[in-house]
């Protein structure tokens, strides 16, 4: 299990930078979930006097580092600021701004480019434009991003993909604006070893994130299956018909959590939406152990041929048995992952429909 969970030792560190009173702390609370995270302090003035990190209590591997607002007498934007904030430690730097990008923001972006650090601009305090009558909020977002792009171009700041590195965020209604796009950006640009920290922590679950979760879990399932195939011929407790039951329970529990289909996560959704999720409901209702034992005879029985082969040619037969056990184990886990991913997508669609109904 240690090899499968190596990502837990590789935290993703995201620095939240920008001038004072730009909404950095509010943004962190939205990204991690206001009711469940170690909440960042929100106030008037520069409430952050030193860099401070916040995380979801379920996983400390995704860290949002709230940096003191720069461009003040206390924190001038110079080399000493960069050094004291330990910019080199972060995987991403998000530069927060409201209304317009300042020359200080642009200067900071240049310093990050020089340090070869991945960064993006995030337009905060967009909530006041949610209900304006002059134009739809989506149109206002596009115009705000275009304005930012033009300002950066004029000042010689460019990205590899400008459309994907400028985001407009609504704290009151994260489903509007670019909150989902930002989460996709963070996921796609995180090294694979660390990516699971983002996928398992962020509570908003987009369709691209579900696709990435399925991909990551299939890769993980193959490693788990190989480990359990090898354990077939080792004197390890809790092994039955080539299966390590303990590891199986660990894996399926993890799959439910990462797709947000575990019992606690489902409480956040309507009973109507949850009622459609037959597969995860079966696992939760019967219990993971019972679910495994019910399926194990069909999916994990080692063939008589391989047993005979092991008697006649012990070494090669043992390898064959391990391969068959691993293949059947992977087939089982792959089907579980595929069905859970489909139900996560179904739940995502139901949530989208609910939002449309509320806005009508």
C-alpha positions in Angstrom: 0.0 0.0 0.0 2.9 2.3 0.6 3.9 2.1 -3.1 0.4 2.9 -4.2 0.1 5.9 -1.8 3.4 7.4 -2.5 1.7 10.6 -3.7 0.8 11.4 -0.1 4.5 12.2 0.5 4.6 14.6 -2.5 2.4 17.6 -1.6 1.2 20.2 -4.1 2.1 23.7 -3.0 0.1 26.6 -4.5 1.1 30.1 -3.6 -1.7 32.7 -3.5 -0.1 36.1 -4.2 -1.2 39.6 -4.9 -1.7 43.0 -3.2 -3.5 43.5 0.1 -7.3 43.2 0.3 -7.7 41.5 -3.1 -9.6 38.5 -1.8 -6.8 35.9 -1.4 -8.2 34.4 1.8 -11.8 34.2 0.4 -10.5 32.4 -2.6 -8.7 29.8 -0.5 -11.9 29.1 1.4 -13.9 28.6 -1.8 -11.3 26.2 -3.3 -11.0 24.0 -0.2 -14.7 24.2 0.9 -15.7 26.8 3.5 -17.3 24.4 6.0 -14.5 21.7 5.9 -11.2 23.4 5.6 -8.8 25.0 8.1 -10.2 28.4 7.0 -8.1 31.3 6.0 -8.8 34.5 7.9 -10.8 37.1 6.0 -10.7 40.7 7.0 -9.9 44.3 6.2 -6.4 45.4 5.4 -3.4 43.1 5.2 -4.6 40.3 7.5 -1.8 38.0 6.4 1.5 39.1 8.0 3.5 36.0 7.1 3.1 33.2 4.7 0.5 30.7 6.0 -0.7 27.4 4.5 -4.2 26.0 4.6 -5.4 22.5 3.7 -8.4 20.2 3.7 -8.5 18.1 6.9 -8.9 14.9 4.7 -5.6 15.6 2.9 -2.7 17.8 3.8 -1.1 17.1 0.5 -2.8 20.0 -1.3 -1.5 23.2 0.3 -2.6 26.7 -0.4 0.0 29.2 0.8 -1.4 32.6 1.6 1.4 35.2 1.0 1.4 38.6 2.6 0.1 41.3 0.2 2.9 42.9 -1.7 3.4 46.5 -2.8 3.2 47.9 0.8 5.8 49.6 3.0 5.9 46.3 5.0 6.3 44.0 2.0 7.9 45.7 -1.0 8.1 43.6 -4.1 11.9 43.0 -4.3 14.3 40.1 -4.3 14.1 40.0 -0.5 10.3 39.4 -0.7 10.8 36.5 -3.1 13.4 35.0 -0.9 11.4 35.3 2.3 8.3 33.9 0.6 10.4 30.9 -0.7 9.0 31.2 -4.2 11.1 28.3 -5.4 9.2 25.8 -3.2 5.8 26.3 -5.0 4.4 24.2 -7.8 2.1 27.1 -8.9 1.8 30.8 -8.1 -1.7 32.3 -8.6 -1.5 36.1 -8.9 -4.8 37.6 -7.6 -6.1 40.9 -8.8 -9.3 42.9 -8.7 -10.5 45.5 -11.3 -7.2 46.1 -13.1 -3.7 44.6 -13.2 -1.2 46.9 -11.6 2.4 47.5 -12.6 3.4 45.7 -9.4 1.5 42.6 -10.5 3.2 42.7 -13.9 6.6 43.1 -12.2 5.9 40.1 -10.1 4.9 38.1 -13.1 8.2 39.0 -14.8 10.1 37.8 -11.8 8.2 34.5 -11.9 8.9 34.0 -15.6 12.6 34.6 -14.9 12.5 32.0 -12.2 10.7 29.6 -14.6 7.8 29.3 -12.2 4.3 28.2 -13.4 1.8 30.9 -12.7 -1.6 32.3 -13.6 -3.7 35.4 -13.1 -7.0 35.2 -11.2 -9.5 38.0 -11.3 -11.3 38.1 -7.9 -14.3 40.0 -6.6 -16.4 39.2 -9.6 -19.6 38.6 -7.5 -20.8 42.2 -7.9 -21.3 41.5 -11.6 -23.3 38.3 -11.2 -26.7 39.9 -11.5 -26.0 43.0 -13.7 -28.7 43.7 -16.3 -26.5 45.3 -19.0 -24.9 42.0 -20.0 -24.7 38.3 -19.0 -22.1 37.4 -16.5 -20.4 35.0 -19.0 -19.9 37.9 -21.4 -18.5 40.1 -18.7 -16.0 37.4 -17.8 -14.8 37.1 -21.4 -14.3 40.8 -21.6 -12.5 40.9 -18.3 -10.1 38.2 -19.5 -9.5 39.9 -22.8 -8.7 43.2 -21.0 -6.2 41.3 -18.9 -4.6 39.7 -21.9 -4.2 43.0 -23.7 -2.7 44.6 -20.7 -0.2 41.8 -20.3 0.7 41.8 -24.0 1.3 45.6 -23.9 3.8 45.0 -21.1 5.6 42.1 -22.7 4.2 39.4 -20.5 3.0 36.3 -22.4 2.0 32.7 -21.6 2.3 29.4 -23.5 -1.5 29.4 -23.7 -3.0 32.8 -22.6 -6.6 31.5 -22.6 -5.8 28.9 -20.0 -3.8 31.0 -17.6 -6.2 33.9 -16.9 -9.2 33.1 -14.8 -12.2 34.9 -13.4 -13.6 33.5 -10.2 -16.9 34.0 -8.4 -16.7 33.2 -4.6 -20.5 33.1 -4.2 -21.3 30.9 -7.2 -18.2 28.9 -8.1 -20.1 27.1 -10.9 -20.0 30.4 -12.7 -16.9 31.9 -14.2 -13.6 29.9 -14.4 -13.4 28.0 -11.1 -13.8 24.7 -12.9 -11.3 25.8 -15.6 -8.8 26.7 -13.0 -9.1 23.3 -11.3 -8.5 21.6 -14.7 -5.5 23.8 -15.3 -4.0 22.9 -11.9 -4.7 19.2 -12.5 -3.3 19.1 -16.0 -0.1 20.9 -15.1 0.8 19.0 -11.9 3.4 16.3 -12.3 1.8 12.9 -12.3 3.2 11.7 -9.0 1.6 14.7 -7.2 -1.6 14.9 -9.2 -3.7 12.6 -6.9 -3.4 15.3 -4.2 -5.5 17.7 -6.3 -7.9 15.0 -7.6 -8.8 13.7 -4.1 -9.0 17.1 -2.4 -10.9 19.6 -4.5 -14.6 19.2 -3.9 -15.8 20.6 -7.2 -15.6 17.7 -9.6 -15.5 18.6 -13.4 -15.9 16.1 -16.2 -12.2 16.4 -17.3 -11.2 15.8 -13.6 -13.4 12.6 -13.6 -11.7 11.5 -16.8 -8.3 12.1 -15.2 -9.3 10.3 -12.0 -10.4 7.3 -14.0 -7.0 7.3 -15.9 -5.0 7.6 -12.7 -7.0 4.9 -10.9 -6.6 2.4 -13.8 -2.9 2.9 -13.6 -3.0 2.4 -9.9 -5.2 -0.7 -10.2 -2.7 -2.4 -12.5 0.0 -2.0 -9.8 -2.3 -3.2 -7.1 -3.3 -6.3 -9.2 0.4 -7.2 -9.8 1.1 -6.9 -6.1 -1.8 -9.1 -5.3 -0.8 -11.6 -8.0 2.6 -11.9 -6.4 1.1 -12.3 -3.0 -0.7 -15.5 -4.2 2.3 -17.6 -3.5 3.6 -15.8 -0.4 2.6 -16.6 3.2 0.7 -13.4 3.7 -2.4 -13.2 6.0 -5.8 -12.4 4.6 -5.1 -13.9 1.2 -7.9 -15.9 -0.2 -7.9 -17.5 -3.7 -5.1 -15.2 -4.8 -6.6 -12.1 -3.5 -5.3 -9.8 -0.7 -8.7 -8.9 0.8 -7.2 -6.2 2.9 -5.7 -4.4 -0.1 -8.9 -4.9 -2.1 -10.9 -3.2 0.6 -8.4 -0.4 0.8 -8.6 0.1 -3.0 -12.4 0.2 -3.4 -12.7 2.5 -0.4 -10.2 4.8 -2.1 -12.1 4.7 -5.4 -15.3 5.7 -3.7 -13.7 8.6 -1.9 -11.8 10.0 -5.0 -15.0 9.9 -7.1 -16.9 11.5 -4.2 -19.3 8.6 -4.1 -18.6 7.5 -0.5 -21.4 7.7 2.1 -20.4 11.1 3.5 -20.0 12.7 0.1 -23.4 11.5 -1.1 -25.1 13.4 1.8 -24.2 16.6 0.0 -26.5 15.7 -3.0 -30.2 15.4 -3.5 -31.9 12.0 -2.8 -33.2 12.1 -6.4 -29.7 12.3 -7.9 -28.3 9.7 -5.5 -31.1 7.2 -6.2 -29.8 6.9 -9.8 -26.4 5.7 -8.6 -27.2 2.0 -8.3 -23.6 0.6 -8.3 -22.1 2.7 -5.6 -25.3 2.3 -3.6 -24.9 -1.5 -3.8 -21.4 -1.3 -2.4 -22.4 1.1 0.4 -25.5 -0.9 1.3 -23.9 -4.4 1.3 -20.6 -3.2 2.7 -17.2 -3.4 0.9 -16.2 -6.8 2.4 -19.5 -8.4 1.3 -19.3 -6.9 -2.1 -15.8 -8.3 -2.6 -16.7 -11.8 -1.4 -19.8 -11.8 -3.6 -17.7 -11.1 -6.7 -14.5 -12.9 -5.9 -15.7 -16.4 -6.9 -16.7 -15.2 -10.4 -13.7 -13.0 -11.1 -10.7 -14.5 -9.2 -10.9 -18.3 -9.5 -7.5 -19.6 -10.8 -8.0 -22.2 -13.5 -7.4 -25.9 -13.0 -5.0 -25.9 -15.9 -2.7 -23.4 -14.2 -2.8 -25.5 -11.0 -1.8 -28.7 -12.9 0.9 -26.7 -14.7 2.4 -25.6 -11.4 2.6 -29.2 -10.2 4.4 -30.4 -13.3 6.7 -27.3 -13.7 6.7 -25.6 -10.3 8.6 -22.3 -11.2 6.9 -21.6 -14.5 3.6 -22.7 -13.1 3.9 -20.3 -10.2 4.6 -17.5 -12.6 1.6 -18.5 -14.7 -0.6 -18.6 -11.6 0.6 -15.1 -10.5 -0.1 -13.7 -14.0 -3.6 -15.2 -14.1 -4.4 -13.9 -10.6 -3.1 -10.5 -11.5 -5.0 -10.4 -14.8 -8.3 -11.4 -13.1 -7.7 -8.9 -10.3 -7.1 -6.1 -12.7 -10.2 -7.0 -14.7 -12.2 -6.8 -11.5 -10.8 -3.5 -10.3 -11.1 -2.0 -13.9 -14.8 -2.8 -13.9 -15.3 -1.2 -10.5 -13.4 1.9 -11.6 -15.3 2.2 -14.9 -18.7 1.9 -13.2 -17.9 4.4 -10.5 -16.5 6.8 -13.1 -19.8 6.6 -15.1 -21.8 7.3 -12.0 -19.6 10.2 -11.1 -20.3 11.6 -14.5 -24.0 11.0 -14.1 -24.0 12.9 -10.7 -22.1 15.7 -12.4 -24.8 16.0 -15.1 -27.6 15.9 -12.4 -25.8 18.8 -10.6 -25.6 20.8 -13.8 -29.3 20.2 -14.4 -30.1 21.3 -10.9 -28.2 24.6 -11.4 -30.0 25.3 -14.6 -33.4 24.8 -12.9 -32.4 27.1 -10.0 -31.3 29.8 -12.4 -34.5 29.6 -14.5 
